[in-house]
Amino acid sequence: MEKEYKVDVSITQGGLVASIKVTPLTEEVSSINMSDLHEALQEAGVSFGIWSDVLYQIAEDKTLNKWVTVAKGEQAGEGKDGYVLCHFNKDGLKAKLKEDQRGRVNIKDMNLIQNVTAGDVLCELVPPETGKSGTTVKGEEIVGKIGAPGKLPSGKGIETSPDGNKIVAAIDGMVVWSDSEVTVEPVYMVDKVDSSTGNVRFNGSVVVNGEVGDGYEVHAQEDVTVAMSVGRVIITAGGNIRIAGGILGQEKAQVTAQGSLHVKFIQDAQVRARKEIVVEDYIRNSEVTSGGPIVVKSPQGWISGSSVSSEAWVYCHTIGHVANPVSTRLIIGHNPALLHERELSKKDLTERIGDFLKLQASLGKLRILKTKGALTKQQEDLYTKILDAIETVKHNLYSIDSRIHNLTEKINAVFSGNIYIDGVANEGTIIMIGKAIREVEESRVKTQFSLRNNEIVETEFVMLPEIKEFLESE
């Protein structure tokens, strides 16, 4: 029997669209069989996304000489681009107020600086994602498109990880995002420290070009430099502190340097440094403690109403005032900070011993049950935790006891440092070197005190090269 029509199949758009055209071979087509349409698709390899209802409609309507879409595949999905994930706030300085354990908030602690330490991950690449796979009308997979990769930013004070996927801080400091660059700044410079900045806590060095407001704090792991005088402030530095003006502490200032301290004057303050303390003009009504020399440089410089303690030596022109013979202590070796630390350590040791005894008592009760095999699973876990806690407390006890021993040795050490007075030591001056004490009952001129055979002796002042070096320094 002669065929009344032929069926052509066209696959276009990269295999995503299949179309059928029924072309008559005779003057009249009596009917179109669905089986012929399916057979044509099968011969063309079309097996996915076939629209059976459209095929039915072609047969029902006897659609001729017209391309009709009868199958569609699924297009592959677009992949997500990779990107850079930053582990810091790119928007810069934003106040982050934090509550303490009692729910209180110190509004001066604004935490504006984003501190990082060397090795901290600053940015990392998030890889691109591949889009969802598609399928052609022939049932073939179309692989999804891969998104574009991200690119790590450049900058200073940073380095790339060995795998090339991360940026880490190369130094301690403050992370800053500017013009699409990541920089770790080792120095934090600020015009002033007040309500606009809050307290400053920085991993590097801090430079304050103006004033530090009363009641505010500056803490740096490196150096601190202040261009003006300071008042009722707290300043700590892991390195050196240099204050161009003086300290007017109102009996509340605390200035502590792990390195040296250079300042114009000290008044009504507590000041400590591990290395030298160099004062231009005077020390008044203050507690000053140093692991190195303490030098008051001015030819008219003076110390009055203060406790000045050094583990090296002390130099000043005038001690006390004739008109106001208040007690002024010049000390070599008797470091009040060491005494205070030892007392705190002793108190801590007592508390830890109490904790240890409580843990031992609890362990004893559980041990009795354990020997009887009567411990529950919960008690077994508690038994293990108490054993671990006891080991931790024992380690802490040994560490604290060792620290107390070292502090005691340092406190009891005999120091050979001298006290040098280039001008006058007035009545009311108390000299302490090691365990020996001597009070100046009558004024002494151009004198120096030292320790011999556990007694303080007085000799004529001699300008030594090390003193001269400090006096001539900037």
C-alpha positions in Angstrom: 0.0 0.0 0.0 1.3 3.4 -1.0 2.2 5.7 1.9 0.2 8.9 2.1 2.9 10.9 3.9 6.4 11.0 5.2 7.6 12.2 8.6 10.7 14.3 8.9 12.4 15.1 12.2 14.6 18.2 12.9 16.8 18.6 15.9 18.0 22.2 16.6 19.4 24.6 19.2 22.2 22.3 20.2 20.0 19.3 20.6 17.5 21.0 22.9 14.5 21.1 20.4 13.0 18.4 18.2 10.4 19.3 15.6 8.3 17.1 13.2 6.9 17.9 9.8 4.4 15.7 8.0 4.7 16.0 4.3 1.9 14.5 2.1 2.9 12.1 -0.7 -0.6 11.8 -2.2 -3.3 14.3 -3.0 -5.2 13.4 0.1 -4.1 12.2 3.5 -6.8 10.2 5.2 -5.2 10.0 8.6 -1.9 10.4 10.5 -1.0 7.5 12.7 0.6 8.2 16.1 2.8 5.2 15.7 4.4 6.7 12.6 5.3 9.9 14.6 6.8 7.9 17.4 8.7 5.7 15.0 10.2 8.8 13.3 11.3 10.2 16.6 12.8 6.9 17.6 14.8 6.6 14.3 16.1 10.2 14.9 17.2 9.2 18.4 14.7 11.5 20.2 13.9 10.0 23.6 13.7 12.8 26.1 11.2 15.6 26.7 8.6 14.3 24.1 5.3 16.1 24.2 2.8 13.3 23.7 -0.2 15.7 23.7 1.3 17.6 20.8 1.9 14.4 18.8 -1.7 13.5 19.4 -2.8 17.0 18.2 -0.8 16.6 15.0 -2.5 13.3 14.3 -5.9 14.6 15.3 -5.7 17.8 13.2 -3.8 16.1 10.4 -1.2 18.9 10.5 0.7 18.9 7.2 3.7 20.8 5.8 4.4 22.5 9.0 7.3 22.1 11.5 5.9 21.5 14.9 8.0 21.3 18.1 7.3 18.1 19.8 10.2 17.7 22.3 12.4 19.9 24.4 15.4 19.0 26.4 16.6 20.7 29.6 19.1 23.5 29.3 22.3 23.3 31.5 22.3 25.6 34.5 24.6 28.6 34.8 27.3 28.1 37.5 27.8 30.4 40.4 30.9 32.6 40.2 33.6 32.1 42.8 34.2 35.0 45.2 36.4 36.2 48.0 35.2 35.7 51.6 36.6 38.3 54.0 36.9 37.4 57.6 36.8 41.1 58.7 34.5 44.0 58.3 35.2 45.7 55.0 33.1 48.7 55.9 35.8 49.8 58.4 35.4 51.2 61.8 32.1 50.4 63.4 31.4 50.4 67.1 31.0 47.0 68.7 29.8 47.4 72.3 30.2 44.2 74.4 28.5 43.2 77.6 30.6 41.9 80.5 29.5 38.9 82.6 27.1 41.1 84.6 25.5 42.4 81.5 27.1 45.9 81.8 28.4 47.8 78.8 31.4 50.1 78.9 30.5 52.7 76.2 34.2 53.7 76.0 35.1 50.2 74.8 33.9 50.7 71.2 36.3 48.1 69.7 36.7 50.1 66.5 40.1 48.5 65.6 40.1 45.2 63.8 43.2 43.6 65.3 44.9 40.6 63.7 48.0 38.6 64.5 50.5 37.1 62.0 49.0 34.0 60.4 45.4 35.0 60.8 43.3 34.2 57.7 42.0 37.5 56.3 40.4 36.4 53.0 39.8 33.1 51.3 38.6 32.1 47.8 35.3 30.3 47.6 35.5 28.2 44.5 33.0 28.6 41.6 30.1 26.2 41.4 29.1 24.1 38.3 25.5 24.7 37.1 23.0 21.9 37.0 23.5 19.4 34.1 21.0 19.6 31.3 19.7 16.9 28.8 19.3 16.9 25.1 16.2 15.5 23.4 18.4 12.5 22.6 18.8 11.9 26.4 22.5 13.1 26.3 23.9 15.0 29.2 24.8 18.6 28.8 27.4 19.5 31.4 26.5 22.6 33.5 28.6 25.7 33.1 31.3 26.5 35.6 31.2 30.0 37.1 34.1 32.4 36.9 36.8 32.1 39.6 37.3 34.8 42.2 40.6 36.7 42.6 42.3 37.4 45.9 43.0 41.1 46.5 46.5 42.5 46.8 47.9 44.7 49.6 50.6 45.2 52.2 51.4 43.4 55.3 49.8 40.2 53.9 51.0 37.0 52.3 49.3 34.3 50.2 49.0 30.8 51.6 50.9 28.0 49.9 47.8 26.6 48.2 47.1 30.1 46.8 43.6 30.1 48.2 44.0 32.4 51.2 45.4 35.7 52.3 46.9 35.7 55.8 48.3 38.5 57.9 52.1 38.6 57.6 52.5 40.8 60.7 50.5 41.8 63.8 48.4 44.9 63.4 45.1 46.4 62.1 43.4 45.1 59.0 42.1 47.7 56.6 40.1 47.5 53.4 40.7 50.3 51.0 40.4 50.6 47.2 39.9 46.8 46.9 43.2 46.2 48.8 43.8 44.5 52.1 46.4 46.0 54.3 47.7 45.1 57.7 48.9 48.3 59.3 51.5 47.9 62.1 50.8 51.4 63.4 47.5 52.9 64.4 47.5 56.7 64.1 44.7 58.8 65.6 44.3 62.5 66.1 43.0 62.1 69.7 41.4 59.5 71.9 38.0 60.5 73.1 34.3 59.6 72.6 34.8 59.4 68.8 37.3 56.6 69.1 36.7 55.0 72.5 39.4 53.1 74.3 42.2 52.0 72.0 43.3 48.3 72.0 45.8 47.6 69.2 48.1 44.7 68.3 50.8 47.0 67.0 52.1 50.5 67.9 49.8 53.5 68.6 50.5 57.1 67.8 48.2 59.8 69.3 48.8 63.1 67.5 46.7 65.0 70.1 45.3 64.4 73.6 44.1 61.3 75.4 40.9 62.3 77.2 40.4 61.7 80.9 39.0 58.3 81.7 40.2 56.8 78.4 42.6 53.9 77.8 45.3 53.1 75.3 46.6 49.5 75.1 49.3 48.5 72.5 51.3 45.4 72.1 54.1 47.5 70.7 54.9 51.2 71.3 52.7 54.1 72.4 53.5 57.7 71.4 51.5 60.7 72.6 52.1 64.2 71.3 50.6 66.0 74.3 50.3 65.7 78.1 47.9 63.1 79.5 45.7 63.2 82.6 43.5 60.6 84.3 44.3 57.8 81.8 45.4 54.2 81.6 48.2 53.5 79.1 49.9 50.1 78.6 52.5 49.1 76.0 54.3 45.9 75.2 57.1 48.1 74.0 58.1 51.7 74.8 56.0 54.7 75.8 56.9 58.2 74.8 54.8 61.1 76.0 55.8 64.5 74.6 54.1 66.3 77.5 53.7 65.1 81.1 51.4 63.0 83.2 48.9 64.9 85.4 47.3 61.8 86.8 44.9 63.1 89.4 46.0 60.1 91.5 44.3 57.8 89.0 46.7 57.6 86.0 48.4 54.2 85.4 51.1 54.1 82.8 52.9 50.8 82.2 55.6 49.9 79.6 57.3 46.6 79.1 60.1 48.6 77.5 61.2 52.1 78.4 59.3 55.3 79.3 60.2 58.8 78.3 58.0 61.7 79.6 58.4 65.4 80.5 57.1 65.1 84.0 55.1 62.7 86.3 52.6 64.0 88.8 49.9 62.1 90.8 50.4 58.8 88.9 51.5 55.2 89.0 54.2 54.6 86.5 56.0 51.3 85.7 58.5 50.2 83.1 60.7 47.1 82.7 63.5 49.2 81.2 64.6 52.8 81.9 62.3 55.7 82.9 63.6 59.1 81.7 61.9 62.2 83.0 62.7 65.7 81.7 61.6 67.9 84.6 60.2 66.3 87.8 58.4 63.5 89.7 55.8 64.6 92.2 53.4 62.6 94.5 53.8 59.5 92.4 54.8 55.8 92.5 57.4 55.1 89.9 58.9 51.7 89.4 61.5 50.6 86.9 63.6 47.5 86.0 66.2 49.9 84.6 67.6 53.3 85.6 65.4 56.2 86.6 66.7 59.5 85.4 65.4 63.0 85.9 67.4 64.9 83.3 66.9 68.7 83.9 69.6 70.6 85.8 66.7 71.9 87.9 64.9 68.5 88.0 63.4 67.2 91.3 61.6 64.4 93.0 59.2 65.0 95.8 56.6 63.2 97.8 57.1 60.0 95.7 58.2 56.5 95.9 60.8 55.9 93.2 62.1 52.4 92.8 64.7 51.0 90.4 66.5 47.7 90.0 69.5 49.6 88.5 70.2 53.2 89.7 68.5 56.6 90.2 69.8 60.0 89.1 68.2 63.4 89.9 69.4 66.9 90.8 67.2 67.7 93.8 65.2 65.4 96.2 62.4 67.0 98.2 61.9 70.6 99.2 63.3 72.7 102.0 60.0 74.4 102.7 58.0 71.2 102.5 60.0 68.2 103.9 57.5 65.5 102.8 58.7 61.9 102.7 60.4 60.9 99.4 61.6 57.4 99.0 64.5 56.5 96.6 64.7 52.7 96.4 67.1 50.3 94.8 65.8 46.7 94.7 62.6 47.0 96.7 60.2 46.8 93.8 56.7 47.3 95.1 55.3 45.6 92.0 57.1 42.4 92.8 55.8 42.5 96.4 52.3 43.1 95.1 52.6 40.3 92.5 53.9 37.9 95.2 51.0 38.6 97.5 48.5 38.0 94.7 50.3 34.8 93.8 50.1 33.6 97.4 46.4 34.3 97.5 45.9 32.5 94.2 47.9 29.5 95.5 45.7 29.3 98.6 42.5 29.3 96.5 43.9 26.6 94.2 44.9 24.4 97.1 41.3 24.7 98.3 40.0 23.6 94.9 42.5 20.7 94.9 41.3 19.4 98.3 37.6 19.6 97.2 38.4 17.6 94.1 40.3 15.0 96.1 37.4 14.6 98.5 35.0 14.1 95.6 37.4 11.6 94.0 37.7 9.6 97.2 33.9 9.0 97.3 33.8 7.9 93.7 36.9 5.7 94.1 35.1 3.7 96.9 32.1 3.1 94.5 34.5 2.2 91.7 36.3 -0.5 93.7 32.8 -2.0 94.4 32.0 -1.8 90.7 29.0 0.4 91.5 29.6 3.4 89.4 26.9 4.5 87.0 27.8 5.7 83.5 27.3 9.3 84.6 29.5 8.7 87.6 32.2 7.1 85.4 32.3 10.3 83.3 32.4 12.4 86.4 35.3 10.3 87.7 37.3 10.9 84.5 36.6 14.6 84.5 37.7 15.0 88.2 41.0 13.1 87.4 41.6 15.5 84.5 40.8 18.5 86.7 43.1 17.4 89.4 46.0 17.1 87.0 45.3 20.6 85.7 45.1 22.1 89.2 48.3 20.2 90.2 50.1 21.8 87.2 48.8 25.2 88.2 50.0 24.7 91.8 53.5 23.8 90.7 53.6 26.8 88.3 52.3 29.3 90.9 54.7 27.9 93.6 57.6 28.3 91.2 56.6 31.9 90.4 56.4 32.7 94.2 59.9 31.2 94.7 61.3 33.2 91.8 59.7 36.5 93.1 61.0 35.8 96.6 64.6 35.3 95.2 64.4 38.5 93.3 62.9 40.5 96.3 65.7 39.1 98.6 68.5 39.8 96.1 71.2 42.2 97.1 71.3 45.1 94.6 74.5 47.0 93.9 72.8 50.0 92.2 73.6 53.5 93.4 71.5 56.6 94.0 73.1 59.7 92.4 72.1 63.3 93.6 73.7 66.0 91.5 72.3 68.8 93.7 70.6 68.5 97.1 69.0 65.7 99.0 66.7 67.5 101.4 65.5 66.4 104.8 62.7 63.8 104.6 64.5 61.8 101.9 64.6 58.0 102.7 67.2 55.9 100.9 66.6 52.1 100.6 69.1 49.8 98.9 68.5 46.1 99.3 67.3 45.6 102.9 69.2 48.6 104.3 67.4 51.9 105.0 68.8 55.3 105.7 66.9 58.6 106.3 68.4 61.9 105.4 68.1 64.1 108.5 70.2 67.0 107.2 70.5 68.2 103.6 73.2 66.6 101.5 74.8 68.3 98.5 76.3 66.5 95.5 76.2 63.1 97.0 75.6 59.5 96.1 74.5 56.5 98.2 75.5 52.9 97.7 75.5 49.6 99.6 78.6 48.2 101.3 78.6 45.3 103.7 74.8 45.6 103.9 75.0 49.3 105.0 74.2 52.4 103.0 77.3 54.6 102.7 77.5 58.1 101.3 80.3 59.4 99.0 80.8 62.4 96.8 78.8 62.5 93.6 80.7 61.5 90.5 79.3 62.0 87.0 79.6 58.6 85.3 79.6 58.0 81.5 76.3 56.1 81.7 74.6 59.0 83.4 76.0 61.5 81.0 74.8 59.4 78.1 71.2 59.6 79.4 71.5 63.4 80.1 72.7 64.1 76.5 70.1 61.8 74.8 67.2 63.2 72.9 
